[in-house]
């Protein structure tokens, strides 16, 4: 059993293979937090963990319980207004205007497995070793019910949490905030690791000690955003990739979010994550419920590599579309950087023919195939074929691509609308706008009101027809701008703060309908690159376009940092042309390939205009990737050398298969060094008792313990002064010697 409840039903102990999470029922019926960390023995009580003492200048819950002081206690899901002046997990405004809550435990349920959350993306499990716990609480005066939901995934050392509010009274109430997870830790000796940036430099790692007061990250853009990612870590200052305490938190949500860390006057650390309370409110009518998104939390005492691996295992087995969770992803070529809007059916077919010769498996047609779109000023929303570009019909192109033995993919940006479109002429009210206010354009486009069921229905019909009629194997779902003038024309004035969440629910409804109707179509999420790289999207689309920045050097930082919270199978990683579109940098085709291998490989360049030498090299890359594709996409990933340490000139990472028979390590050096020091590459995750050959050097097999502890000696990348080794990549394939 992974959930233990003591005899008087006042203590709950959630155990995974290596962790314990313990909370208890306090004297007033609320819940107190006791412990989260390495696994402890199960006991009927933990007086040491529950110990507390009276402190001056703190309110008590009553005269009869003077030492029950909310402002001093670690709590499980705290309210505001009864003496705990830290940031609360929730707040409710009742019909009389009061904002005080007193929820007390009334019962609980324990069930095997883990059910999905209905309208929200969430984890799932049917196996008996996953167990769910629901704690029922009631505020009798307010006639409100609150369920705190937990699911324990023991083998991944993960607990997922959410909350459900239900109005059992006769009057509406307003949820001012309803977060998904609260965790109170007993001290503040932690570093906060967040993943921040902007368009074209998403998810760079920032690490800072936490301090008294509040700090955190958030988005109010209507999406999880390029600027911040919902995933974050708390680690001890001494924690490394391979040792020490690490807590990881992520939110299964794609909209406005808040991740916050607060240190109080007693050095207690409170972690909160969920829907951003800014620009949020929810009118809860009688007999209605509100379900928060699901939050993921995990702990490792073996450093951040282990934490990343157990999260990746959870996502693969219990979050992403199981039709693709372990299915190798196709190698594709996307026409965008080669042609942008300037293409014909004949040119696309030439792309497909060249792709076939090089072993590429799928052609993806990007923006510009629909309406009358020849630039970015028109036609978004008109998801019917541009007949001028496809005089023989769109299906003729699709059939021709399939006849070559390739798959065919198509780009959509369903949430957007152009004012120069048939859709806008017919339904101008579907564009998000505030009455009496000017609509703010971005990239000449606007956003559809996804809170409206008729908008979702229109988009489903249009997209489903294109997919079904043209045998589409893959959909790239883009979202190229954030939401301004948030206003729902069909929502009442007191519901306007519901708009951001209702928008995301509309996006999820469309995704759900399409993935249910087309279970074999691979969806890839995109939001002008990595602007919605989150678990809510991954539930429907098991991979995402990591960034619009395809420069190999920039991608090292982006992919390295992204790997802390997301496995490599989730990362679309492509080889593009040089000089690079985003920064003009020139890198070798070999280096571009060596970076893109560690993800879902694709190409973003005009493959019909390549030299014979480049065609041959891409053919070799594709052959090599196919040979080790499962390892690259689904192998256990280790970070070896960080771009954020030692000047960042060398970055290294590695994948290893489950049997520890094959590993591939990559070492990237940004700038060459004259008369460089000797260097070694230290492998991880090998079997210490197996012998390995490196890059088929059968004359010198080495034991795994030597490769991990003593390292593999590296020769200088460039031996001649006239041969540049800047932006150099080296791959090391380690294969176990068969006995």
MARVOPA-573626 format. One line per 3 residues: their letters; for each residue x, y, z of C-alpha. Coordinates in Angstrom, 2 decimals, decimal comma. Each point is the difference from the previous one (the first is absolute). Last residue first. Layout:
a	X Y Z | ...
***
This chain:
xxx	30,47 -11,94 -23,39 | -1,41 2,72 -2,22 | 1,94 3,23 0,33
xxx	-2,26 2,84 1,08 | -0,25 2,84 -2,51 | 1,05 3,59 0,66
xxx	-0,68 2,50 -2,79 | 1,95 3,21 0,53 | -1,10 3,06 -1,96
xxx	2,15 3,11 -0,38 | -1,32 3,45 -0,84 | 2,01 3,10 -0,89
xxx	-1,36 3,52 0,02 | 3,52 1,36 -0,50 | 2,45 -2,69 -1,08
xxx	1,51 2,01 -2,81 | 2,74 -1,69 -2,03 | 2,89 2,37 -0,80
xxx	1,62 -0,56 3,39 | 0,04 -3,72 -0,64 | -0,93 -2,70 2,51
xxx	-3,65 0,93 0,35 | -2,26 -1,97 2,36 | 2,82 -0,71 2,50
xxx	-0,16 -3,67 1,02 | -2,25 -0,94 2,87 | 0,83 -2,57 2,69
xxx	-3,06 -1,82 1,30 | -0,76 0,44 3,68 | 1,62 -1,34 3,16
xxx	-3,18 -0,68 2,00 | -2,68 -0,50 -2,66 | 2,10 -1,44 -2,83
xxx	2,02 -2,06 2,49 | -3,12 -1,41 1,70 | -1,47 -0,85 -3,39
xxx	2,96 -2,16 -0,89 | 2,04 0,96 -3,05 | 0,51 -1,79 -3,31
xxx	3,17 1,10 -1,87 | 0,54 -1,91 -3,24 | -3,70 0,03 -0,81
xxx	0,03 3,74 -0,68 | -3,53 -0,09 -1,44 | -0,78 3,59 1,03
xxx	0,72 -0,88 3,63 | 0,11 -3,68 0,96 | -1,60 -0,94 3,30
xxx	0,74 -2,57 2,69 | -2,74 -0,79 2,50 | 0,44 -0,11 3,78
xxx	-0,56 3,70 0,66 | -3,27 -0,08 -1,98 | -0,26 3,47 -1,50
xxx	-2,17 2,81 1,38 | 2,53 2,78 -0,33 | 2,98 0,70 -2,27
xxx	2,82 2,33 1,00 | 1,61 1,68 -3,00 | 3,66 0,82 0,48
xxx	2,11 3,06 -0,67 | 3,65 0,93 -0,41 | 0,54 3,73 0,06
xxx	-0,26 1,95 -3,27 | 3,06 1,20 -1,91 | -2,16 2,65 -1,68
xxx	-3,68 -0,27 0,84 | -2,84 -0,44 -2,51 | -3,32 1,63 0,72
xxx	-3,41 -1,58 0,58 | 0,98 -3,53 0,95 | -2,77 -2,59 -0,09
xxx	0,39 -3,49 1,47 | -2,58 -2,65 -0,82 | -0,41 -3,35 1,71
xxx	-1,73 -3,00 -1,52 | -0,63 -3,07 2,14 | -0,65 -3,63 -0,86
xxx	-0,21 -3,15 2,12 | -1,35 1,56 3,19 | -3,11 -2,18 -0,34
xxx	-2,24 3,06 0,27 | 1,87 1,89 -2,70 | 2,39 2,86 0,70
xxx	-0,17 3,66 -1,05 | 2,71 2,60 0,54 | 0,72 3,67 0,54
xxx	2,88 2,43 -0,41 | 0,51 3,74 -0,17 | 3,40 1,69 -0,23
xxx	0,64 3,75 -0,23 | -2,42 0,81 2,81 | 2,50 2,03 2,01
xxx	0,54 -2,72 2,57 | -3,73 -0,41 0,69 | -3,25 1,08 -1,66
xxx	0,54 -1,99 -3,21 | -0,08 -3,10 2,22 | 2,01 -3,17 -0,48
xxx	-1,36 -3,56 0,31 | -3,81 0,24 -0,16 | -1,39 -3,51 -0,10
xxx	-2,92 -1,30 -2,06 | -1,42 -3,51 0,27 | -0,84 -1,10 -3,53
xxx	-3,37 0,84 -1,59 | 0,68 2,29 -2,95 | 3,73 -0,48 -0,58
xxx	-0,05 -3,68 0,98 | -3,03 -0,76 -2,15 | 1,59 1,82 -2,91
xxx	3,37 -1,78 0,16 | 0,13 -1,61 -3,44 | -2,52 2,50 -1,35
xxx	2,23 2,85 1,13 | 3,06 -1,47 -1,73 | -1,88 -0,49 -3,27
xxx	-1,44 3,51 0,17 | 3,42 1,48 0,70 | 1,58 -1,98 -2,85
xxx	-2,66 1,22 -2,43 | 0,56 3,52 1,31 | 3,72 -0,36 -0,75
xxx	-0,63 -1,32 -3,51 | -2,36 2,86 -0,78 | 2,56 2,45 1,38
xxx	2,74 -1,44 -2,26 | -2,29 0,00 -3,03 | -0,68 3,68 0,61
xxx	-3,39 0,94 1,34 | -2,67 1,84 -1,96 | -2,87 -2,50 0,21
xxx	0,50 -0,38 3,76 | -1,09 3,58 0,54 | 0,37 0,25 3,76
xxx	-1,90 -0,88 3,17 | 0,88 -3,64 0,74 | -1,36 -2,29 2,73
xxx	1,11 -2,11 2,92 | -2,21 -0,55 3,04 | 2,47 0,62 2,82
xxx	3,67 -0,59 0,72 | 0,96 -0,38 -3,66 | -0,52 3,74 -0,53
xxx	3,26 0,94 1,73 | 2,19 -2,47 -1,94 | -1,76 0,94 -3,22
xxx	0,80 3,69 0,31 | 3,58 -0,89 0,89 | 0,42 -2,22 -3,07
xxx	-1,61 2,59 -2,28 | 2,66 2,42 1,13 | -0,89 3,21 1,76
xxx	-0,45 3,50 -1,40 | -1,69 2,57 2,22 | -2,35 2,56 -1,55
xxx	-2,00 0,48 3,20 | -3,59 -1,09 -0,57 | 0,05 -1,13 -3,63
xxx	3,20 -2,04 0,39 | 2,69 0,54 -2,63 | -0,56 -2,88 -0,48
xxx	-2,98 -2,25 -0,68 | -1,95 -1,95 2,60 | 0,37 -3,33 1,81
xxx	-3,02 -0,63 2,19 | -0,83 -0,89 3,60 | -3,62 -0,58 1,09
xxx	0,32 -0,71 3,71 | -2,49 -2,28 1,81 | 2,04 -3,14 -0,69
xxx	2,94 1,73 1,76 | -1,62 -0,16 3,42 | -1,49 3,07 1,75
xxx	0,77 1,71 3,31 | 3,78 0,19 0,24 | 0,32 -0,74 -3,73
xxx	-1,26 3,49 -0,88 | 3,23 1,47 1,36 | 2,24 -2,10 -2,25
xxx	-2,32 0,40 -2,99 | -0,02 3,80 0,24 | 3,68 0,41 0,84
xxx	1,13 -2,31 -2,81 | -2,64 1,45 -2,33 | 1,81 3,33 -0,01
xxx	3,11 -1,69 -1,41 | -1,93 -2,06 -2,55 | -1,94 2,99 -1,35
xxx	-3,59 -1,16 -0,39 | -1,62 2,84 1,93 | -3,73 -0,43 -0,57
xxx	0,11 -1,99 3,22 | -0,87 -3,42 1,39 | -2,69 -0,92 -2,50
xxx	-2,01 -2,38 2,13 | -0,43 -3,76 0,34 | -2,66 -2,22 1,54
xxx	-2,85 2,23 -1,26 | -3,14 -0,64 2,04 | 1,43 -0,42 3,51
xxx	3,08 1,92 -1,13 | -2,07 3,19 -0,31 | -1,02 -0,07 3,66
xxx	3,51 -1,11 0,92 | 1,57 3,25 -1,21 | 1,98 1,48 -2,87
xxx	-2,48 2,72 -0,89 | 2,27 2,79 -1,23 | 2,67 -2,38 -1,30
xxx	0,03 0,95 -3,67 | -2,61 2,49 -1,11 | -2,29 -2,19 2,07
xxx	0,47 -3,55 -1,25 | -1,54 -3,31 0,96 | 0,61 -3,07 -2,11
xxx	-2,90 -2,36 -0,70 | 0,58 -3,52 -1,33 | -3,11 -1,35 -1,71
xxx	-0,82 -3,59 0,96 | -2,76 0,88 2,49 | -1,86 2,17 -2,53
xxx	-3,51 0,54 1,39 | 1,12 -0,11 3,63 | 3,01 2,19 -0,74
xxx	-2,23 2,50 -1,80 | -2,70 0,17 2,66 | 2,53 0,29 2,82
xxx	2,00 2,73 -1,71 | -3,17 2,00 -0,61 | -1,19 -0,42 3,58
xxx	3,49 0,86 1,31 | 0,01 3,27 -1,92 | -3,45 0,80 1,40
xxx	1,19 -0,77 3,54 | 2,89 2,38 -0,64 | -2,42 2,81 -0,89
xxx	-2,20 -0,80 3,02 | 3,05 0,51 2,22 | 0,83 3,39 -1,50
xxx	-3,69 1,11 -0,04 | -1,00 -0,76 3,57 | 0,96 3,52 1,05
xxx	-2,82 1,22 -2,28 | -2,65 -1,95 1,90 | -1,49 2,85 2,06
xxx	-0,67 1,95 -3,20 | -1,82 -2,97 -1,56 | 1,84 -2,06 -2,59
xxx	-1,06 -0,23 -3,63 | 2,16 2,90 -1,16 | 2,96 -1,44 1,88
xxx	2,73 2,55 0,60 | 3,76 -0,22 0,07 | 1,17 3,11 -1,86
xxx	3,35 -1,66 -0,77 | 0,79 -3,68 -0,45 | 3,44 -1,28 -0,92
xxx	1,27 -0,62 -3,51 | 1,15 -2,71 -2,39 | -1,93 -3,10 0,96
xxx	0,97 -2,98 -2,17 | -1,42 -3,51 -0,25 | 2,26 -2,15 -2,20
xxx	-2,19 -2,89 -1,10 | 1,33 -3,36 -1,10 | -1,28 -2,88 -2,13
xxx	-2,43 1,92 -2,23 | -1,94 -2,29 -2,33 | -1,45 2,83 -2,08
xxx	-3,75 -0,25 0,52 | 0,26 -1,03 3,64 | 2,48 2,63 1,15
xxx	-1,52 2,85 -2,00 | -3,54 -0,92 1,08 | 1,04 -0,33 3,63
xxx	1,59 3,43 -0,09 | -3,08 1,77 -1,36 | -2,52 -1,87 2,17
xxx	2,10 0,38 3,15 | 0,57 3,69 -0,62 | -3,69 0,69 -0,46
xxx	-0,95 -1,98 3,12 | 2,61 1,78 2,14 | -1,29 3,36 -1,21
xxx	-3,62 -1,06 0,62 | 0,88 -1,01 3,57 | 1,19 3,53 0,82
xxx	2,81 0,21 2,58 | 2,48 -0,35 -2,89 | -0,54 3,63 -0,96
xxx	2,27 0,22 -3,02 | 3,26 1,92 0,24 | 1,34 2,73 -2,27
xxx	2,55 0,25 -2,78 | 2,21 2,51 -1,79 | 3,09 -1,36 1,84
xxx	-1,56 1,45 3,14 | -3,09 2,16 -0,26 | -1,51 1,81 3,00
xxx	-3,77 0,37 -0,20 | -1,15 3,55 0,70 | -2,44 0,33 2,89
xxx	-3,70 0,92 0,12 | -1,05 -3,53 0,84 | 2,98 -2,29 0,70
xxx	1,15 -2,29 -2,81 | 0,62 -3,69 -0,64 | -0,94 -0,69 -3,62
xxx	-3,15 -2,13 -0,27 | -2,14 3,15 -0,35 | 1,37 0,54 -3,51
xxx	-1,80 -3,21 -1,05 | -0,70 -0,04 -3,74 | 2,50 2,59 -1,16
xxx	2,46 -1,27 2,62 | -0,32 -3,58 -1,26 | 0,38 1,04 -3,63
xxx	3,36 1,49 0,87 | 1,83 3,34 -0,03 | -0,61 0,68 3,70
xxx	2,24 -2,97 0,66 | -0,96 -2,58 2,64 | 1,94 -2,17 2,41
xxx	-0,72 -2,99 2,26 | 0,29 -2,54 -2,82 | 3,56 0,66 -1,12
xxx	0,37 -3,03 -2,22 | 3,01 -1,66 -1,64 | -0,24 -3,29 -1,95
xxx	1,84 -3,30 -0,04 | 0,43 -2,68 -2,66 | 1,62 -3,40 0,43
xxx	2,41 -1,28 -2,60 | -0,11 -3,20 -2,08 | 0,28 1,84 -3,32
xxx	-3,67 -0,76 -0,61 | -0,72 1,82 3,27 | 1,48 3,21 -1,37
xxx	-1,95 -0,36 -3,25 | -3,20 -0,72 1,91 | 0,43 3,14 2,10
xxx	0,76 2,11 -3,06 | -3,02 -1,34 -1,89 | -2,07 0,42 3,14
xxx	0,63 3,72 -0,14 | -1,58 0,45 -3,38 | 1,51 0,04 -3,46
xxx	0,19 3,82 0,00 | 1,67 0,02 3,43 | 1,45 3,46 0,53
xxx	-2,91 1,78 -1,66 | -2,48 -2,22 1,85 | 1,05 1,28 3,43
xxx	-1,44 -2,85 2,06 | -2,55 0,55 2,74 | 0,77 0,96 3,59
xxx	-1,10 3,62 -0,30 | 0,67 1,00 3,63 | 3,27 1,75 -0,80
xxx	-0,50 1,33 -3,53 | 2,05 3,18 -0,16 | 2,92 2,23 0,99
xxx	2,75 -2,61 0,42 | 0,84 -0,34 -3,69 | -1,35 -1,90 -3,00
xxx	-3,21 -1,15 1,68 | -3,08 -0,25 -2,23 | -1,72 -2,55 2,23
xxx	2,39 -2,84 0,88 | 3,48 -1,40 -0,84 | 2,04 2,91 1,42
xxx	1,55 -1,31 3,24 | 1,83 -3,33 0,22 | -0,10 -3,10 -2,18
xxx	1,70 -2,87 1,81 | 1,67 -2,72 -2,08 | 0,66 -3,25 1,84
xxx	2,48 -2,88 0,04 | 3,42 1,38 -0,89 | 2,14 -2,75 -1,55
xxx	2,15 2,29 -2,13 | -1,53 -1,05 -3,31 | -3,52 0,26 1,44
xxx	0,65 3,52 1,22 | 1,08 1,05 -3,48 | -3,25 -1,36 -1,44
xxx	-2,04 1,68 2,74 | 1,65 3,34 -0,58 | -0,62 -0,37 -3,73
xxx	-3,65 -0,64 0,86 | -0,01 3,25 1,95 | 1,44 1,87 -2,97
xxx	-2,63 -1,50 -2,31 | -2,83 0,92 2,38 | 1,23 3,56 0,00
xxx	1,90 2,04 2,55 | 0,71 3,58 1,05 | -1,60 0,41 3,43
xxx	3,15 -0,93 1,99 | 2,11 -1,92 -2,52 | 3,02 -1,57 1,69
xxx	-0,61 1,09 3,59 | -3,59 -1,24 -0,23 | 0,33 -3,25 -1,99
xxx	0,15 -2,43 2,93 | 1,99 -3,22 -0,44 | -0,84 -2,88 2,28
xxx	1,57 -2,91 1,83 | -2,87 -2,02 1,46 | -0,55 -0,49 3,76
xxx	0,68 -3,41 1,51 | -2,99 -1,25 1,95 | 0,45 -0,28 3,77
xxx	-2,56 2,60 1,11 | -1,55 0,32 -3,46 | -3,25 -1,97 0,25
xxx	0,20 0,58 3,76 | -0,81 3,68 -0,43 | 2,14 1,64 2,68
xxx	-0,61 -0,06 3,76 | 0,46 -3,28 1,90 | 2,70 -2,15 -1,57
xxx	2,11 2,49 -1,94 | -0,69 2,94 2,31 | 0,81 -1,98 3,14
xxx	3,25 -1,35 -1,47 | 1,06 3,52 -0,94 | -0,65 1,15 3,57
xxx	2,11 -2,87 1,35 | 2,85 0,88 -2,36 | -0,01 3,71 0,80
xxx	0,19 -0,72 3,74 | 2,85 -2,46 -0,51 | 2,01 2,57 -1,96
xxx	-0,83 2,62 2,63 | 1,67 -1,63 2,97 | -0,23 -3,35 1,73
xxx	-2,24 1,07 2,90 | -2,90 0,25 -2,41 | -3,44 1,53 0,48
xxx	-2,99 0,38 -2,28 | -2,98 2,28 -0,34 | -2,54 0,18 -2,80
xxx	-2,91 2,42 0,02 | -3,41 -0,73 -1,53 | -2,24 2,79 -1,19
xxx	-2,66 1,21 2,42 | -3,54 -1,37 -0,19 | -2,96 2,28 0,68
xxx	-3,37 -1,44 0,90 | -3,63 1,08 -0,33 | -2,97 -0,83 2,24
xxx	-0,63 3,69 0,70 | 2,01 2,33 -2,25 | 3,75 0,33 0,32
xxx	1,02 3,29 -1,54 | 3,67 -0,33 -0,88 | 2,66 2,69 0,24
xxx	3,36 0,29 -1,67 | 1,89 2,91 -1,56 | 2,69 -0,21 2,68
xxx	-0,62 -3,18 1,99 | 2,35 -1,84 -2,40 | -1,27 -3,56 -0,38
xxx	2,13 -2,36 2,07 | 3,13 -0,23 2,10 | 0,81 0,85 3,58
xxx	3,14 -0,80 1,99 | 0,30 1,18 3,60 | 3,42 0,06 1,67
xxx	0,18 0,22 3,79 | 2,84 2,18 1,25 | -2,02 1,13 3,04
xxx	-0,51 3,52 -1,33 | -1,40 -1,34 -3,27 | 1,59 -1,20 -3,24
xxx	-2,31 0,03 -3,01 | 0,45 -1,88 -3,28 | -2,42 0,59 -2,84
xxx	-0,87 -1,69 -3,28 | -2,92 1,78 -1,68 | -1,82 -0,93 -3,18
xxx	-1,91 1,56 -2,90 | -0,76 -2,68 -2,57 | 1,40 -3,33 -1,16
xxx	-0,51 -2,28 3,01 | 1,37 -3,21 1,44 | 2,12 1,88 2,54
xxx	3,51 -0,98 0,98 | 1,97 -0,26 3,23 | 3,39 -1,59 0,70
xxx	1,68 -0,39 3,40 | 3,71 -0,81 0,08 | 2,12 -1,28 2,88
xxx	3,60 -1,02 -0,57 | 2,04 -2,02 -2,45 | 0,35 -0,63 -3,74
xxx	-0,73 3,26 -1,80 | 1,21 1,92 3,00 | -1,59 1,13 3,27
xxx	2,25 1,98 2,35 | -2,20 3,13 0,04 | -3,03 -2,23 0,70
xxx	-2,44 -0,16 -2,88 | -3,42 1,47 -0,77 | -1,05 -0,52 -3,59
xxx	-2,33 1,60 -2,54 | -2,37 -0,95 -2,83 | -2,76 2,44 -0,99
xxx	2,29 1,64 -2,61 | 0,60 3,73 -0,20 | 0,63 2,51 -2,80
xxx	-0,96 -2,15 -2,96 | -3,50 -0,33 1,45 | -2,27 -2,29 2,07
xxx	-2,78 1,55 -2,02 | -2,68 2,64 0,52 | 2,76 2,58 0,45
xxx	-0,27 0,37 3,79 | 2,97 -2,23 0,75 | 1,80 -0,70 3,25
xxx	3,30 -0,45 1,75 | 0,99 0,12 3,63 | 1,24 1,92 2,98
xxx	-1,60 0,85 3,31 | 1,56 1,22 3,22 | 3,07 -1,25 1,83
xxx	2,46 -1,43 -2,50 | 0,38 -2,74 -2,60 | 3,48 -0,52 -1,39
xxx	0,20 0,56 -3,77 | 0,25 -2,21 -3,09 | -1,08 1,07 -3,49
xxx	-0,14 -2,55 -2,83 | -0,95 1,11 -3,49 | -3,46 -1,13 -1,02
xxx	-0,62 1,86 -3,24 | 2,52 1,93 -2,02 | -1,77 0,54 -3,34
xxx	-3,01 1,74 1,63 | 0,87 0,85 3,56 | 1,86 -1,39 2,98
xxx	-0,73 -1,91 3,21 | 0,55 -3,42 1,53 | 0,06 0,15 3,80
xxx	2,31 -1,49 2,62 | -0,70 1,23 3,52 | 2,86 -0,81 2,38
xxx	-0,84 -1,33 3,42 | 0,87 0,45 3,67 | -3,45 1,27 0,95
xxx	-1,17 -2,31 2,78 | -2,98 -2,15 1,03 | -1,63 -0,42 -3,45
xxx	-3,63 0,97 -0,67 | -1,46 -1,41 -3,20 | -3,06 1,38 -1,75
xxx	-1,37 -1,32 -3,26 | -2,80 0,67 -2,46 | -0,90 3,61 0,68
xxx	-3,52 1,35 0,21 | -0,09 3,77 0,25 | -2,85 2,52 0,12
xxx	-2,61 -2,76 -0,10 | -3,33 1,81 0,04 | -3,14 -1,25 1,72
xxx	-3,49 -0,53 -1,34 | -2,90 -0,49 2,39 | -2,08 -3,06 0,88
xxx	2,73 -2,11 1,56 | 1,90 -3,15 -0,99 | 2,59 1,83 -2,10
xxx	2,78 -2,42 -0,95 | 3,76 0,65 -0,09 | 2,42 -2,60 -1,38
xxx	3,73 0,09 0,72 | 3,01 -1,51 -1,77 | 3,07 -2,08 0,76
xxx	2,45 -2,33 -1,66 | 2,56 -1,99 1,99 | 3,15 -1,31 -1,68
xxx	2,72 -2,43 1,05 | -0,20 -1,55 -3,51 | -0,46 -3,53 1,35
xxx	-2,52 1,12 2,61 | -2,40 2,07 -2,09 | -2,22 1,34 2,78
xxx	-3,14 1,91 -0,89 | -1,35 2,78 2,20 | -3,25 1,98 -0,09
xxx	-1,06 2,57 2,56 | -3,78 0,23 -0,09 | -1,70 3,16 1,21
xxx	-3,68 0,34 0,79 | -1,72 3,32 0,58 | -3,10 0,64 2,07
xxx	1,50 3,29 1,20 | -0,75 -0,75 3,66 | 0,78 -3,72 -0,30
xxx	3,36 0,49 -1,72 | 0,58 -3,59 -1,05 | 3,04 -2,16 -0,66
xxx	0,34 -3,30 -1,87 | 3,50 -1,46 -0,44 | 0,36 -1,93 -3,25
xxx	2,73 -2,61 -0,33 | 1,07 -1,73 -3,20 | 2,20 -3,07 -0,33
xxx	2,39 -1,15 -2,73 | 1,22 -3,57 0,60 | -3,36 -1,32 -1,17
xxx	0,48 0,94 -3,64 | -2,61 2,15 -1,71 | 1,95 3,23 -0,12
xxx	-0,64 3,58 -1,11 | 1,65 3,40 0,17 | -1,89 3,10 -0,98
xxx	-1,35 2,14 -2,82 | -3,12 1,85 1,16 | -3,62 -0,50 -1,09
xxx	-0,34 -3,37 1,73 | 2,74 -0,33 2,60 | 1,40 -3,40 -0,95
xxx	-0,35 -2,79 2,56 | 2,93 -1,43 1,95 | 0,36 -3,61 1,09
xxx	-1,33 -1,61 3,16 | -2,33 2,01 2,23 | 0,31 1,53 3,46
xxx	-2,83 2,24 1,18 | -0,04 2,55 2,82 | -2,17 1,48 2,70
xxx	-1,38 3,16 1,62 | 3,16 2,10 0,26 | -0,65 3,61 1,02
xxx	-0,09 3,09 -2,20 | -0,24 3,35 1,73 | -0,02 2,80 -2,57
xxx	-0,07 3,78 0,41 | -0,60 2,30 -2,97 | -3,19 1,78 1,03
xxx	-1,99 1,84 -2,67 | -3,42 -1,28 1,10 | -0,20 -2,29 -3,05
xxx	3,30 -1,60 0,91 | 3,41 0,97 -1,38 | 2,33 -3,00 -0,10
xxx	3,77 -0,12 0,32 | 2,43 -2,77 -0,83 | 3,57 -1,19 0,57
xxx	0,73 2,92 2,28 | 2,99 2,39 -0,05 | 1,28 0,32 3,57
xxx	-2,08 1,82 2,59 | -1,19 -3,14 1,78 | -2,15 1,36 2,81
xxx	-3,52 -0,88 -1,06 | -0,32 2,32 -3,03 | 1,57 -1,98 -2,80
xxx	-0,39 -3,67 -0,91 | 2,69 -2,66 -0,02 | 0,15 -3,32 -1,81
xxx	2,38 -2,39 1,81 | 1,28 2,17 2,80 | 3,30 0,49 1,79
xxx	-0,90 1,74 3,20 | 1,14 3,32 1,42 | -2,56 2,33 -1,57
xxx	-2,78 -2,51 0,62 | 0,53 0,05 3,80 | -1,28 -3,09 1,78
xxx	1,92 0,63 3,24 | -2,88 1,94 1,58 | -2,59 -2,72 -0,64
xxx	-2,86 0,72 2,44 | 0,17 3,74 -0,61 | -0,48 -0,67 -3,71
xxx	1,77 -0,26 -3,38 | 3,07 1,75 1,39 | 1,39 3,34 -1,23
xxx	3,76 0,57 0,06 | 1,81 2,75 1,91 | 1,76 -2,41 2,36
xxx	0,87 -3,54 -1,03 | -1,44 -3,21 1,43 | 1,92 -3,13 -0,80
xxx	-0,25 -2,74 -2,60 | 0,85 -3,67 -0,37 | -1,77 -1,81 -2,86
xxx	3,21 -1,36 -1,57 | 1,31 -1,25 3,34 | -3,41 -1,35 1,02
xxx	-0,21 -2,10 -3,16 | -2,95 -2,32 0,45 | -1,21 -3,46 -1,05
xxx	3,30 -0,69 -1,73 | 1,15 -0,73 -3,54 | 3,77 0,01 -0,29
xxx	1,29 3,03 -1,88 | 0,74 0,54 -3,70 | 2,18 2,98 -0,89
xxx	-1,86 3,34 -0,09 | -3,33 1,60 0,80 | -1,12 0,44 3,60
xxx	-2,62 1,30 2,41 | -2,61 2,16 -1,76 | -3,11 0,86 2,02
xxx	-3,59 -0,52 -1,07 | -3,06 1,68 1,46 | -2,34 -1,72 2,43
xxx	0,50 2,45 2,88 | 2,31 -2,38 1,88 | 2,17 -0,55 -3,04
xxx	-0,37 -2,85 -2,50 | 3,38 -1,24 -1,21 | 2,49 0,10 -2,85
xxx	2,80 -2,28 -1,18 | 1,75 -0,36 -3,37 | 2,65 -2,71 -0,10
xxx	2,56 -0,72 -2,71 | 2,07 -2,85 -1,51 | -2,40 -2,59 -1,41
xxx	-2,94 2,31 0,53 | -1,81 0,47 3,29 | -2,98 2,16 0,91
xxx	-0,54 0,15 3,76 | -3,32 1,40 1,23 | -0,67 0,69 3,67
xxx	-3,28 0,63 1,83 | -1,85 -3,14 -0,95 | -0,10 -1,28 3,59
xxx	1,75 -3,17 -1,09 | 2,66 1,57 -2,19 | -0,35 0,40 -3,75
xxx	2,65 -1,41 -2,36 | 0,03 0,68 -3,74 | 2,56 -1,77 -2,23
x	-1,20 -3,49 0,83
***
